[in-house]
């Protein structure tokens, strides 16, 4: 009986040590996450001030196109040297520019 109680106490002590180790690891990770959030906020503010102070970014809102950006994409003209350049395309062809990352998204 005493031996069983000693073994139980040893297991309880090991569990407590493991619990303390895990709690310290979690606190360390939370600190790192806080540092990452702080750095992200600083960089986001730095990007925001590079745009017009009132209008901001006209074509993008976060990672998506703004409403204005969507309208530009939908209604922008295709510029060609001459109309005959279009002869190889169907009248139903939808021209779309490739998705490029903007400088602040790199």
N, C-alpha and C positions, 0 to 999 in steps of 0.2 A: 504494500500500500504506500509506504513512504517513498519507495522507488518510483512508483507511478506519479506521485505528487511532484517529485523532483523533476521528472521528465516533462510533466505538464508545465512547471514553472520555467523550465529551459525553453520550451516551445513558445510560451507566452513572452519571454524576454526577447527571443529572436523575432517574433512577430512585431513587438514594440519597436525594436531596432529597425526593422524593415519599414515600418510605418513612418518613423522619423526620417529615414532616408528618402522615402517617396515624397513626403511633405516638403523636404528641402529641395528636391528636384523640381517639384511643381512650382514652388516659389521662385526658383531660379528661372524657369521657363516663363513664368508670368512677368518677371522683370525684363526678360529679353523681348517678350511680346509688347510690353509697354514701350520699350526703346524703339522697336520697329514702328509702332503706331505714331510715336513722336516724330520720328524721321519721315514717315509718310506724310504727316500733316505739314511738316516744314517744306517738303518738296512740292506738295500740292499747292501750298500758298505761294511758293516761288514761281510755279508755272502760271498760277492765276494772275499774278501781277504783270506777267509778260503780255497779257492781252489788254484790249481796250478797257479802261476802268469802268465804263458804263455798259457797253455791249458785251464784253467778254469774248469768248470764242464764238464766232458766228456759225461755223459749219459743224461743230461737234459739241455735244453735251455729254460729259463723261466719256464713255467709250462708244457711244452711239451718235449717229447723225442728228443734228438739231432739226427742228421743223424746217428752218430755212435751208439747211443742208439737204434735206429730203427733196425740197422743191427745186433746188439747183440741180440735183441729180436727175429728177424727173423731167425737167423742162429745159435743160441746157442744150444748146445747139451743138451739132457735130460740124466742125470746120474742116473743109477740104479745099484743095486747090481748084477743083472744078467738079461739077456734078457728075461727070462721066466716071469719076472714081467710085461711085456707088453702084455701077452697073452689075457688079458681081454679087451684090447682096439682094436678098429678098426684100420686098416692100414691108414685110412683117419683122424684119431684123430689129432687135432692140440693142442699141449701142450703149455700153456701160463701161466706164473707166475701171481699171483694176483697183482693187482696194489697197490703198497705200496708207501706211501709218504716218501720222502727222509728226513733226519733229518732237513735240512734247510727249508722244506715246512711245518713243524709242527707248 
